[in-house]
Amino acid sequence: MRLVIARCQVDYVGRLTAHLPLARRLLLIKADGSVLVHSDGGSYKPLNWMSPPCRLDERAVTDGEPRLWVVTNKAGEELRITIEEIEHDSSHDLGVDPGLVKDGVEAHLQVLLAEHVEVLGDGYTLVRREYPTAIGPVDLMCRNADGRSVAVEIKRRGEIDGVEQLTRYLELLNRDPLLAPVSGVFAAQQIKPQARTLAVDRGIRCVTLDYDGLRGIDDSEFRLF
């Protein structure tokens, strides 16, 4: 991971435009290729970011002119970071992350769904739990009735972060010609409206789970969207 503290302005150019005025910010360039722009308050989420796969170009600098980072994703969208001054620049090897340890309910949901993947749809079969990727394991890798790969992310509470996490997994998995095309299912006991809207926009199917109903294998307690 590369960590940079800099006075910079940030412009996003793509399906929409966004602008962050000049200020001191934290820039993170992660080993998976993602680039995140953070402030020191207001939210734990980045102000702007570019998910992998993407390319970071540091443009040549002439004396007296700001340096420019251009981050481009596969769709041609750009995150343009104009840097006036760098106060700190360091790189750190964080090693292999062991992954998130889920709480009891979330972990049990994963076990139950793995045992009864048919509740996700007719003809579903399990390929593997904790399917490995370069950025962490997918909760379940399945195949649907057509034999196509389906990545399933399971949460107790479904929020936008979970949809973003599944999106990153899908971007990586769809680079593998042995798996592609890979679709996604976002499964949770409760899914917030904003998360559902984002999931639908990205072609991810949402499944609302009833934990007690699943423990009793009451398929009628599942609502598919």
Secondary structure, 3 states (H helix, E strand, C coil): CEEEEEEEEEEEECCCEEEEEEEEEEEEECCCCCEEEECCCCCCCCCEEECCCEEEEECCCCCCCCEEEEEEECCCCEEEEEEEEEEEEEECCCCCCCCCCCCHHHHHHHHHHHHCHHHHCCCCEEEEEEECCCCCCEEEEEECCCCCEEEEEEEEEECHHHHHHHHHHHHHHCCCCCCCCEEEEEEEEEECHHHHHHHHHCCCEEEECCHHHHHCCCHHHCEEC
